Structures are given as C-alpha cells and as structure tokens.
Amino acid sequence: MKNVIKKLVKAVICLVLALVLAVVILFTYLTVREYRPADREALEPAFAGQDALKPAIGDELTVVTWNVGCGTLGDNADFFMDYGEMVYTADKDRVKENLSGITSTLLDADPDIMLLQETDINSSRSYHTDETEVIASAFPDFDHTFAYNFKVDIVPYPIPPIGKVESGIMTLSRYGIASAERIQLPCPFKWPVRVANLKRCVSVNRIPIENSDKQLVIVNLHLEAYDSGEGKIAQTNMLADILRTEAEAGNYVIAAGDFNQAFSGTDTSAYPEYEGKWHCGLLDESAFGDLLTFCQDPSSPTCRSLDQPYATAQDKEHFQFYVIDGFIVSDNLEVISVETRDEQFRYTDHNPVVLKVVIKE
C-alpha cells in the first residue's frame, strides 16, 4: 500500500512539474516572440506613388467609423471577456455572412472615408480570413492602410484558448493617401499579461487637399477596453496631444473609432449601466482644447454588451447598450450631420456611425 501511495505522489509531482515547465516554455516563447512595435512606424498605402483623387475646399465628405468585431461578433454571439461564455463566437459560414453584411452596409452608406476597427487578417477566431482583403475588394478604387494593434502567435487563455491573433485598424479613402503612420499608444499591462495582449495604436493618414498647403488628416483609433482605467486616460491624453498639434497647424482633422468611452458632452442617460456588466469610461472633452468638436449620436446605441447573444435576448428594452463610438473634428470642418445607423447588431456588436462634413476655407 505504501508503495502505491509513493508512486501516486511521485506521479502527481511529475505532472505538476511538467505543467510548470510547459507554462515556463510557453511564456518564454511568447516573450521572445512578443510584438514590439516602434513608437512610430510608417504605413504603406495601397496606392502609394500613384496619381489619385484629391478633395477640395467646399467638398462635402461622408465618413463612416465602425468596429467590425473581427467578423465574429454578430447578434448570435456573447464573449467571455464581457461576462458571456463563448470564446469562438462564429463558425466559418457565420464569419462569411457577417463580412458580407458589413461590406453591404458600408456600400449602402456610400462613404468617402471609412475607419474600421477589429479587422482580422490572420486569426484563429475568424478562420484566418483576411478581412482587409474582403473589404478592400468591395471598394477597388479606394486607397487603404492597415495598422496592427494585436499580433500574438497564441493567446493561451481561456480554455479552449483564443489562439493566434493578427488584427488591427483599417482606413479606406476615396482620395489618395499620401503618407500614413502608426503611432504606438501607452500600454497599461505589465509582463506576463502584456506579451499576449493588444498593443493599441492610432493610424494617422494624410490626404492632400487640392490647391491647399494643408492636409486632411484622418486618425483611426481603438482605445483600451479591459484596463483599470489608467490606460484609457493615458491613451486619451496622448490622442489629445496628437489632435491638438494637427489642428494648431491648420490641418483638417477627423479622428474616429471605438473610444471605449462616452464623451462627456453626450447625453447617454437613455443607456444606464447595469451592475455586473462591462463598464465604459468617460472621455473628458475639455482636455482637447478649443479647436476640436466632438460628434456622437445617442439616438441609437453604438455598441451592445456581449454578456449574452442579442438575437435571443428576451428583454431588449433593458439590454446593456453604450455610446462609445464617434468623431472628433477640427473647427475648420463644418459638421452637417452625425448619425448612428441602427443595424440591430446583426453583423457585429457595434453600429456604424456616419458623419457628413464640409471642408471650409
């Protein structure tokens, strides 16, 4: 009997040691392979060096911002990070269906510029579909850029694990993008969480304006979601510095994306936050100075909670909604309208937001 117990104890010890060794090897590998972007990196526009259409003073622009949810977060989905249960939230057919719906919705908006977030290019969760290629093929005459904000060989949690992720923010423009740059935002996470986490950034795209020495500067962004709050503040402050600098230079600035925060000047009282749900931050508009205008449309929510599937929710009236997507524009652009288009979260957990502006003298 003693021999049996000794063998059992030895087996348990060996198993524990093997698991510890496996974890050490995994995190050593992830640390060596960690995505470490420079503070600033040039991005290559798809039509770089080619003659391209330019906007002109007096032109009206239609701009869409939309978090496309990796093509996996349709109305059937919940997600474990938002107190749901799913890790893989769509099969391959549903990814294809979501992307088809996303591209159709974008085409219907007839935009001049699109700022998209959570676009996968080679991720396990979206079956290694290059979503930038799918979307770009629907707009063959549009220039575009892509900036990574999530690049990990394997995200090892939960069970089953998320797996490989290559994802980022995509900007498309009817007008030629002369140059573009990825600017790294502060990362609030320390090792070892950092090695398998997002590296948030902004994508700054510069478009020449006809007969002007000023530029149309398009800033695509997706700020922190799952930090304690300090990360959002640090990233927002850096964003404010970037936008103020461009506006003070006299450039025409449009920044848009998923802020994961409500704007302090937007009335979101129609969407109270319920206990036990994901909590969004609050962006202080006063930190951005006097040359920038904040544009959100709270008539419809821009985002839903992923604690449960939307399609089968019994109480949609008291579902957890947010207004966290919108625009910041310089005051040399006249805002005509901003509209959140209620797509009932069929293809992603966000609704598209459409801005119309005129380029002023």
NORKA-V465028 format. One record per residue. N is the residue number from 1. PSI is psi in degrees with one decimal (none if undefined). OMEGA is omega in radians with two decimals (* if undefined). Layout:
N,PSI,OMEGA ; N,PSI,OMEGA
//
This chain:
1,-42.5,3.13 ; 2,-39.4,3.13 ; 3,-39.6,3.13 ; 4,-45.0,3.14 ; 5,-42.4,3.12 ; 6,-43.2,3.13 ; 7,-39.0,3.14 ; 8,-44.1,3.11 ; 9,-43.5,3.13 ; 10,-40.8,3.14 ; 11,-41.8,3.13 ; 12,-43.9,3.13 ; 13,-43.6,3.12 ; 14,-40.3,3.14 ; 15,-44.5,3.13 ; 16,-44.6,3.13 ; 17,-39.3,3.12 ; 18,-41.7,3.13 ; 19,-42.7,3.11 ; 20,-43.9,3.12 ; 21,-41.1,3.13 ; 22,-41.5,3.12 ; 23,-42.0,3.12 ; 24,-45.6,3.14 ; 25,-43.9,-3.12 ; 26,-49.3,-3.08 ; 27,-24.9,2.99 ; 28,-45.2,3.10 ; 29,-48.2,-3.12 ; 30,-35.0,3.12 ; 31,-43.8,3.11 ; 32,-38.7,-3.06 ; 33,6.3,-3.06 ; 34,136.5,3.07 ; 35,115.9,-3.09 ; 36,79.7,-3.13 ; 37,152.8,3.03 ; 38,164.5,3.13 ; 39,-36.8,3.11 ; 40,132.6,3.13 ; 41,136.1,3.09 ; 42,140.0,3.02 ; 43,147.6,-3.09 ; 44,109.2,3.05 ; 45,148.9,-3.07 ; 46,-35.1,-3.09 ; 47,30.2,-3.07 ; 48,132.2,3.07 ; 49,-4.3,-3.13 ; 50,149.6,3.03 ; 51,138.0,-3.04 ; 52,160.8,3.09 ; 53,142.6,3.09 ; 54,142.1,3.01 ; 55,160.9,-3.13 ; 56,159.9,3.05 ; 57,131.7,-3.12 ; 58,-12.1,3.13 ; 59,144.7,2.99 ; 60,133.4,-3.12 ; 61,139.4,3.00 ; 62,122.3,-3.04 ; 63,132.8,3.14 ; 64,133.4,2.93 ; 65,138.7,-3.08 ; 66,124.9,2.95 ; 67,111.5,-3.01 ; 68,7.1,2.94 ; 69,35.6,3.08 ; 70,9.4,-3.05 ; 71,10.3,-3.01 ; 72,-5.5,-2.96 ; 73,53.5,3.09 ; 74,-171.4,-3.04 ; 75,-6.9,3.07 ; 76,-9.2,-2.87 ; 77,144.7,2.70 ; 78,177.7,-3.06 ; 79,136.8,-2.98 ; 80,-29.9,-3.14 ; 81,-18.1,3.11 ; 82,28.6,3.11 ; 83,18.1,2.97 ; 84,-160.1,-3.06 ; 85,-27.1,-2.98 ; 86,147.7,2.93 ; 87,-59.3,2.99 ; 88,117.8,-2.95 ; 89,0.7,-3.14 ; 90,145.8,2.96 ; 91,178.4,-3.03 ; 92,-38.7,3.13 ; 93,-38.3,-3.13 ; 94,-35.1,3.05 ; 95,-44.9,3.12 ; 96,-42.2,3.12 ; 97,-44.0,3.13 ; 98,-45.1,-3.12 ; 99,-36.9,3.07 ; 100,-43.3,3.11 ; 101,-38.8,3.12 ; 102,-48.6,-3.11 ; 103,-37.8,3.11 ; 104,-41.6,3.13 ; 105,-41.3,3.11 ; 106,-42.9,3.11 ; 107,-39.5,-3.14 ; 108,-31.2,3.13 ; 109,-17.3,3.14 ; 110,57.7,-3.04 ; 111,160.8,2.95 ; 112,-30.7,-3.10 ; 113,140.0,3.10 ; 114,135.3,3.06 ; 115,111.6,-3.03 ; 116,141.9,3.10 ; 117,160.7,-3.13 ; 118,53.1,3.04 ; 119,112.6,3.14 ; 120,146.9,3.00 ; 121,-21.8,-3.14 ; 122,71.1,-3.04 ; 123,144.6,3.10 ; 124,-40.9,-3.04 ; 125,-26.2,3.12 ; 126,22.1,3.02 ; 127,37.2,3.03 ; 128,29.0,3.07 ; 129,130.6,3.05 ; 130,93.0,-3.05 ; 131,-26.8,3.08 ; 132,-36.3,3.11 ; 133,-41.6,3.13 ; 134,-46.7,-3.09 ; 135,-43.7,-3.13 ; 136,-34.8,-3.14 ; 137,-22.6,3.08 ; 138,-14.6,3.14 ; 139,66.6,-2.99 ; 140,-20.3,-3.12 ; 141,2.8,-3.11 ; 142,135.2,2.96 ; 143,156.9,3.12 ; 144,157.1,3.04 ; 145,160.8,3.11 ; 146,136.1,3.09 ; 147,126.7,3.08 ; 148,140.0,2.82 ; 149,2.5,3.11 ; 150,112.7,-3.09 ; 151,100.2,-3.06 ; 152,133.7,3.12 ; 153,-39.2,3.06 ; 154,125.3,2.96 ; 155,111.3,-2.89 ; 156,7.5,-3.13 ; 157,163.0,-0.25 ; 158,-135.5,3.03 ; 159,118.5,-0.09 ; 160,153.7,-3.06 ; 161,159.1,3.09 ; 162,-37.9,3.10 ; 163,-153.8,-3.08 ; 164,137.9,3.08 ; 165,125.8,2.90 ; 166,110.8,-2.99 ; 167,164.2,3.13 ; 168,-158.1,-3.10 ; 169,136.3,-3.05 ; 170,133.0,3.11 ; 171,129.2,3.12 ; 172,143.1,-3.06 ; 173,133.4,3.01 ; 174,-24.5,-3.13 ; 175,153.7,-3.11 ; 176,134.8,3.08 ; 177,112.1,-3.08 ; 178,-39.7,3.12 ; 179,160.0,-3.14 ; 180,155.1,-3.06 ; 181,138.6,3.00 ; 182,125.4,3.12 ; 183,121.6,-3.11 ; 184,132.9,3.06 ; 185,160.5,3.10 ; 186,137.8,3.10 ; 187,120.8,-3.05 ; 188,-3.7,-3.01 ; 189,144.3,3.11 ; 190,166.6,3.04 ; 191,138.5,0.15 ; 192,-7.2,-3.11 ; 193,-36.2,-3.06 ; 194,-34.8,-2.96 ; 195,-24.1,-3.13 ; 196,33.3,-3.08 ; 197,175.4,-3.13 ; 198,149.7,2.96 ; 199,89.0,-3.02 ; 200,150.1,-3.10 ; 201,172.4,2.86 ; 202,148.8,3.08 ; 203,117.1,-3.10 ; 204,115.0,-3.06 ; 205,127.3,-3.04 ; 206,124.2,-3.10 ; 207,121.7,3.11 ; 208,147.4,3.08 ; 209,134.6,-3.10 ; 210,128.8,3.07 ; 211,37.8,3.11 ; 212,147.5,3.06 ; 213,1.8,3.09 ; 214,161.6,-3.10 ; 215,153.8,2.91 ; 216,116.4,-3.05 ; 217,114.6,-3.10 ; 218,118.9,-3.08 ; 219,113.3,-3.14 ; 220,137.1,-3.03 ; 221,155.7,3.00 ; 222,100.2,-3.02 ; 223,171.9,-2.99 ; 224,143.9,-3.12 ; 225,-40.9,-2.91 ; 226,33.2,3.09 ; 227,-177.5,-3.13 ; 228,-6.3,-3.12 ; 229,-30.5,-3.11 ; 230,-35.0,3.12 ; 231,-44.9,3.11 ; 232,-43.6,-3.12 ; 233,-47.1,-3.14 ; 234,-42.7,3.13 ; 235,-40.0,3.12 ; 236,-40.7,3.12 ; 237,-40.6,3.12 ; 238,-41.2,3.08 ; 239,-44.0,3.14 ; 240,-42.3,3.12 ; 241,-44.0,-3.13 ; 242,-46.9,-3.07 ; 243,-40.2,3.11 ; 244,-42.8,-3.13 ; 245,-44.5,-3.14 ; 246,-42.9,-3.12 ; 247,-40.8,3.13 ; 248,-25.4,3.08 ; 249,-4.1,3.12 ; 250,5.9,3.11 ; 251,159.3,3.11 ; 252,114.7,-2.94 ; 253,130.5,2.97 ; 254,112.9,3.06 ; 255,136.4,-3.09 ; 256,158.6,3.07 ; 257,-157.6,3.13 ; 258,103.9,-3.10 ; 259,-15.0,-2.99 ; 260,26.8,3.11 ; 261,147.5,2.94 ; 262,147.9,3.07 ; 263,140.6,-3.07 ; 264,-24.9,-3.13 ; 265,1.5,-3.13 ; 266,132.6,3.10 ; 267,106.1,-3.14 ; 268,22.1,-3.08 ; 269,-20.7,3.11 ; 270,-12.3,-3.09 ; 271,71.6,3.13 ; 272,149.0,3.09 ; 273,129.6,-3.10 ; 274,150.5,-3.13 ; 275,140.6,3.12 ; 276,7.2,3.11 ; 277,166.8,3.05 ; 278,138.1,-3.09 ; 279,127.8,3.09 ; 280,157.5,3.12 ; 281,-175.9,3.10 ; 282,121.1,-3.12 ; 283,125.7,-3.14 ; 284,107.3,-3.09 ; 285,-29.5,-3.07 ; 286,-19.4,-3.13 ; 287,-9.6,-3.03 ; 288,-1.4,3.11 ; 289,-169.2,-2.97 ; 290,-3.5,-3.04 ; 291,4.8,-3.04 ; 292,143.1,-3.13 ; 293,140.2,-3.11 ; 294,132.3,-3.02 ; 295,111.4,2.98 ; 296,154.9,3.07 ; 297,101.5,-3.10 ; 298,9.4,3.13 ; 299,-25.1,2.98 ; 300,149.4,3.10 ; 301,148.6,3.08 ; 302,-13.3,-3.06 ; 303,150.1,3.05 ; 304,158.7,3.03 ; 305,150.7,3.10 ; 306,28.7,3.10 ; 307,-16.7,3.10 ; 308,156.2,3.08 ; 309,140.1,-3.12 ; 310,-37.1,-3.04 ; 311,-33.7,-3.05 ; 312,6.3,-3.14 ; 313,132.2,-3.11 ; 314,-27.0,-3.06 ; 315,81.5,-3.13 ; 316,-22.9,3.14 ; 317,-36.2,-3.13 ; 318,22.5,3.03 ; 319,154.0,3.13 ; 320,113.6,3.13 ; 321,161.2,3.11 ; 322,160.8,2.95 ; 323,93.3,-3.02 ; 324,1.8,3.12 ; 325,142.2,-3.13 ; 326,-161.5,-3.02 ; 327,149.8,2.90 ; 328,123.6,-3.06 ; 329,148.9,3.10 ; 330,157.3,-3.01 ; 331,0.5,2.99 ; 332,8.5,2.99 ; 333,128.7,3.10 ; 334,118.9,-3.13 ; 335,119.3,3.11 ; 336,-45.9,-3.14 ; 337,157.2,2.95 ; 338,131.8,-3.02 ; 339,127.0,2.95 ; 340,119.4,-3.10 ; 341,119.6,-3.06 ; 342,97.1,3.13 ; 343,10.8,3.10 ; 344,24.7,3.04 ; 345,33.9,-3.09 ; 346,-39.6,-2.99 ; 347,-14.9,3.14 ; 348,165.2,-3.10 ; 349,6.7,3.06 ; 350,154.1,2.96 ; 351,146.4,3.08 ; 352,146.8,3.08 ; 353,131.0,-3.03 ; 354,125.8,3.13 ; 355,138.4,2.99 ; 356,126.0,3.14 ; 357,159.0,3.03 ; 358,136.8,3.09 ; 359,113.0,-3.09 ; 360,166.0,3.04 ; 361,none,*
//
